[in-house]
Amino acid sequence: MKNADDTDEYIISANKMLDAVMAKLELKNDAALSRRLEVAPPVISKIRHGRLRVGASILISLHETSDFSIAELKSFF
């Protein structure tokens, strides 16, 4: 089982990444981000709360939508 500290660090990193993408796209909330990424709003919520990891498809969507490189997005983790 993963350490709670690892999970907390992951959540913080994921939130920083999502916040950076939202800032770059000038989006006001997670609902706007989910619409832009064409994912259901609970996907963003689950990532923010550590119940869902950022997978390849979400990472690619974030890259294509924000023009952050994959390396830049992965650097948050």
C-alpha positions, -999 to +999 in steps of 0.1 A: +000+000+000+012+035-008+023+058+019-001+086+028+027+111+023+032+099-012-005+103-019-006+138-004+024+148-026+007+133-057-024+153-049-005+185-045+015+179-077-016+171-097-034+202-084-004+224-093-004+209-128-042+214-133-040+249-119-011+258-143-031+245-173-062+264-161-041+296-157-025+293-192-060+287-207-075+315-186-102+291-173-121+300-141-130+265-127-127+228-131-160+226-150-145+248-177-114+227-178-134+195-181-153+210-211-121+221-228-106+186-223-138+169-233-139+148-201-167+144-175-163+168-146-158+140-121-126+131-139-110+164-128-124+160-093-111+125-090-076+136-101-077+165-077-086+143-048-061+115-056-087+089-066-076+089-102-041+091-115-032+113-145-031+087-173-016+089-208-049+100-224-054+129-199-018+139-202-020+140-240-053+160-238-036+185-214-007+188-238-028+193-269-051+218-252-025+239-233+006+236-256+026+226-225+050+200-235+046+165-221+079+170-203+066+202-187+034+185-176+054+155-162+078+179-144+050+187-119+053+151-105 
